Amino acid sequence: MARYKVTDYNYHLAEIITIITAKMAAERKDAKYATLQGTHLFQPVVVESMGTVEEATSSFLAELGHRITPLSRDSRDITYRVSVVVQRFNSVLLQESFAADSRPEDDL
């Protein structure tokens, strides 16, 4: 029997929770846009803030990447590009969460 440290257990538990959360988000999006299925193709794209990509999203992005790469001549994986966009968006949100006048007077 493998012995895990508490931190290993917490990491694996957090990873499982993140995967389940991504799957639930995709299911909610499918239900929300179910009426579009008769007239449109709908693919929910679920990317968690910590980088977890839902399984169907990963497959969709891989297929999209195969189609885009010959046109863009960019060999980087599209999942990588999506992760960069999410990280940039998170950094903008974090930066904007600080009020401009909340800095101590010494910093001005």
C-alpha positions in Angstrom: 0.0 0.0 0.0 1.4 3.4 -1.0 1.9 5.9 1.7 0.8 9.4 0.9 1.7 12.6 2.7 -1.3 14.8 3.6 -0.1 17.3 1.0 -0.1 14.6 -1.7 -3.6 13.6 -0.7 -4.8 17.3 -0.7 -3.3 17.8 -4.1 -5.0 14.8 -5.6 -8.3 15.7 -4.0 -8.1 19.2 -5.3 -7.3 17.9 -8.8 -10.3 15.5 -8.7 -12.6 18.3 -7.5 -11.3 20.6 -10.3 -12.0 17.9 -12.9 -15.5 17.3 -11.5 -16.2 21.0 -11.5 -15.1 21.4 -15.1 -17.4 18.5 -16.1 -20.4 20.0 -14.2 -19.8 23.4 -15.9 -19.8 21.7 -19.3 -23.0 19.9 -18.5 -24.7 23.1 -17.4 -23.7 24.8 -20.6 -25.0 21.9 -22.6 -28.4 22.2 -20.8 -28.5 25.9 -21.2 -27.9 25.9 -24.9 -29.8 22.6 -25.7 -32.4 24.6 -27.8 -29.7 25.6 -30.2 -28.8 22.0 -31.2 -31.5 21.9 -33.9 -30.0 24.9 -35.8 -26.4 25.2 -34.6 -23.4 23.2 -33.6 -22.6 23.9 -29.9 -19.4 22.9 -28.1 -19.0 24.2 -24.5 -15.4 25.3 -23.9 -14.5 24.8 -20.2 -11.2 25.9 -18.9 -10.7 26.3 -15.2 -8.5 29.1 -13.8 -5.9 26.7 -12.7 -5.5 25.2 -16.1 -7.8 22.2 -16.0 -9.4 21.6 -19.4 -12.5 19.5 -19.5 -12.1 16.3 -21.6 -14.6 17.2 -24.4 -13.0 20.7 -24.6 -9.6 19.2 -24.9 -10.8 17.0 -27.9 -12.5 20.0 -29.5 -9.4 22.2 -29.1 -7.2 19.4 -30.6 -9.4 19.2 -33.6 -9.6 23.0 -34.0 -5.8 23.1 -33.7 -5.4 20.6 -36.5 -7.5 22.7 -38.7 -6.0 26.1 -37.8 -2.3 25.1 -37.7 -1.9 24.8 -41.5 -3.5 28.3 -42.0 -1.7 30.1 -39.1 1.7 28.2 -39.5 1.9 28.3 -35.7 3.0 24.9 -34.4 2.1 25.7 -30.8 -0.7 23.6 -29.3 -4.0 25.5 -29.2 -4.6 24.3 -25.6 -1.4 26.2 -24.7 -2.7 29.3 -26.4 -6.0 29.1 -24.6 -4.2 28.6 -21.3 -2.1 31.8 -22.0 -5.3 33.7 -22.7 -6.9 32.5 -19.4 -3.7 33.4 -17.4 -3.6 36.9 -19.0 -7.3 37.5 -18.3 -6.8 36.4 -14.7 -3.8 38.8 -14.3 -5.9 41.7 -15.6 -8.7 40.8 -13.2 -6.2 40.6 -10.3 -4.6 43.9 -11.3 -8.0 45.7 -11.6 -9.1 44.3 -8.2 -6.8 46.8 -6.5 -8.2 50.3 -6.2 -5.9 53.0 -7.4 -6.3 55.0 -4.2 -5.8 52.0 -1.8 -1.9 52.3 -1.9 -0.3 53.8 1.2 0.7 57.4 0.8 4.4 56.4 0.9 4.0 54.5 -2.3 2.6 57.4 -4.3 
